[in-house]
Amino acid sequence: MKVGDLVRYTNENSGYPRQCDKSVGVIIRCISGTAQRKVVQWLYKNGPVCSYPAECLEVVSATR
């Protein structure tokens, strides 16, 4: 996963906001470290910017 990829939230039991479950977002920043966190801008009306461990996201469409 890298900046610009479209992602979907996949980990329903992690305690992150439920409104992101079915939404698609764009990775706007990658944070290095053991969790490999990704900062995501969600693409629905007034979608929040949140950070998640990479394991909680799946790539829908990768940038090339």
C-alpha positions as CSV (number, residue, x, y, z in Angstrom):
1,M,0.0,0.0,0.0
2,K,1.2,3.5,-0.9
3,V,0.0,7.1,-1.1
4,G,-2.8,7.4,-3.7
5,D,-4.2,3.8,-3.4
6,L,-7.9,3.4,-2.9
7,V,-8.6,1.3,0.2
8,R,-11.5,-0.3,2.1
9,Y,-11.7,-0.9,5.8
10,T,-11.8,-4.6,6.6
11,N,-11.3,-5.2,10.3
12,E,-14.8,-4.9,11.9
13,N,-13.6,-5.8,15.4
14,S,-10.8,-3.2,15.9
15,G,-12.9,-0.4,17.5
16,Y,-12.4,2.1,14.7
17,P,-15.3,4.2,13.5
18,R,-18.1,2.0,12.1
19,Q,-19.0,4.6,9.4
20,C,-15.8,3.6,7.5
21,D,-16.8,-0.1,7.2
22,K,-18.4,0.1,3.7
23,S,-16.6,3.2,2.4
24,V,-13.7,3.7,0.1
25,G,-10.8,6.1,1.0
26,V,-7.5,7.3,-0.4
27,I,-4.2,6.8,1.4
28,I,-2.8,10.3,1.9
29,R,0.2,9.4,4.1
30,C,2.2,6.4,5.3
31,I,3.6,6.2,8.8
32,S,6.6,3.8,9.2
33,G,6.8,1.6,12.2
34,T,5.7,-1.9,13.2
35,A,2.0,-1.3,12.5
36,Q,2.7,0.3,9.1
37,R,-0.1,2.8,9.7
38,K,-1.8,4.5,6.8
39,V,-3.6,7.9,7.0
40,V,-6.8,7.6,5.0
41,Q,-9.2,10.4,3.7
42,W,-12.6,8.7,3.5
43,L,-14.6,9.6,0.3
44,Y,-18.1,10.1,1.6
45,K,-19.7,13.4,2.5
46,N,-17.6,15.0,5.3
47,G,-15.5,11.9,5.5
48,P,-12.9,12.0,8.3
49,V,-9.2,11.6,8.0
50,C,-8.1,8.7,10.2
51,S,-5.0,6.4,10.6
52,Y,-5.2,2.6,10.6
53,P,-2.7,-0.3,10.8
54,A,-2.2,-1.7,7.3
55,E,-3.7,-5.0,8.4
56,C,-7.1,-3.2,8.8
57,L,-7.2,-2.1,5.1
58,E,-7.5,-3.8,1.8
59,V,-6.5,-2.2,-1.5
60,V,-9.4,-1.6,-3.9
61,S,-7.3,0.1,-6.7
62,A,-3.6,0.6,-6.6
63,T,-1.8,3.6,-8.2
64,R,0.9,2.8,-10.6
